[in-house]
Amino acid sequence: MIPNANEPAASGLAPETDSSSAGERRVKQPNSRHCFVCGLENPVGLKLTFFDAGPNRAEAGCTVPEKYQGYPGVVHGGVVAAMLDEVVGRAAMSGDPNHFTVTARLQLRYRKPVPVGVPLGLVGFIDRKKGRVATGRSELKLPDGTIGAEAEATLVDYSDAPEDAERLEQLGWRVYED
């Protein structure tokens, strides 16, 4: 099953669902206003919505529009990389939506061309945490359930991130209504 990849919404996203591909209840994570991947007010952004899908796991679903293609009909590899980077980072904040990390290393493997205009699933996992450093992986799943691309990541806690809830709200970091 592809998580959250039913009918695409007007923004190119699939609608929210209540359970993960693993059958667990999902909790919607905050979005920002201007992030390329999740920024709801970014006019050229992907506007993805992410969900906690169990401990150290996050999921999202999307349908990437043609404007993000590289070769005709294929999602640009840089856009694929951005989505894989974001979902593994979101896995690190599973259970703590204000736990920000930055990517120190991202190793990608493109397995198949990722088509535009079809429902895709994204899943990120954190495999290990030690001090300020976490390692994890992410997958982009095609409509047939096969892996189109995957990544391994090393993440480091972002020590300069705002911690005050009011300041985060001012910056637009919050759970937005659908």
C-alpha positions, -999 to +999 in steps of 0.1 A: +000+000+000+013+035-008+008+058+022-015+088+016-015+084-021-052+084-031-066+111-054-043+141-058-055+173-043-054+206-062-020+214-048-006+181-062-009+163-028-028+133-018-055+138+009-048+130+046-056+095+058-059+081+093-035+051+092+000+044+080+010+017+056+020-003+087-016+001+100-007+026+129-026+058+135-009+087+120-004+122+134-001+152+111+032+170+115+036+208+112+043+226+079+062+258+074+052+286+051+082+288+028+101+255+027+104+241-008+091+207+002+065+215+028+059+253+026+023+260+021+028+295+009+058+288-013+044+294-048+069+270-064+070+245-036+057+209-034+035+216-004+038+181+010+021+171+043+040+147+066+027+124+092+042+106+122+037+069+114+050+052+145+082+057+165+111+071+143+090+069+112+073+095+089+052+092+058+038+114+030+021+110-003+021+132-033+015+134-070+044+155-085+031+179-113+048+181-147+065+214-138+090+194-117+101+171-145+136+167-157+133+145-188+098+145-202+075+126-179+101+120-152+105+138-119+138+157-118+164+139-097+169+170-075+133+171-066+134+134-057+164+140-035+147+169-017+116+147-010+138+118+003+158+143+025+127+158+040+110+126+049+140+112+067+143+145+086+106+142+094+112+107+108+138+123+132+110+146+145+085+118+150+069+123+184+086+157+188+076+181+160+100+208+172+131+186+171+149+200+140+179+183+124+201+192+094+214+168+069+251+162+072+252+134+045+227+121+020+235+092-002+210+085-029+202+055-051+179+061-081+164+027-089+138+035-115+126+067-133+100+084-111+070+094-132+052+127-129+014+128-125+010+095-105+005+089-068+038+084-050+045+073-014+074+085+008+085+069+040+114+078+063+130+058+091+155+066+119+176+036+125+200+049+152+204+079+175+235+087+194+239+120+210+232+148+185+236+124+155+210+102+139+212+079+109+182+069+089+169+060+055+140+069+032+122+054+003+101+068-026+075+042-036+059+040-071+022+032-075+029-005-079+048-005-045+083-008-059+110+015-048+118+043-073+145+059-052+160+055-018+185+074+005+206+069+035+212+099+057+232+112+086+213+140+105+226+163+132+205+182+157+200+218+146+212+237+177+202+271+164+166+262+158+140+284+176+126+265+206+100+290+218+065+278+206+054+314+201+084+321+179+078+290+159+042+300+153+054+335+142+076+317+117+047+297+104+057+264+119+024+247+129-001+221+119-024+237+093-060+227+088-068+209+056 
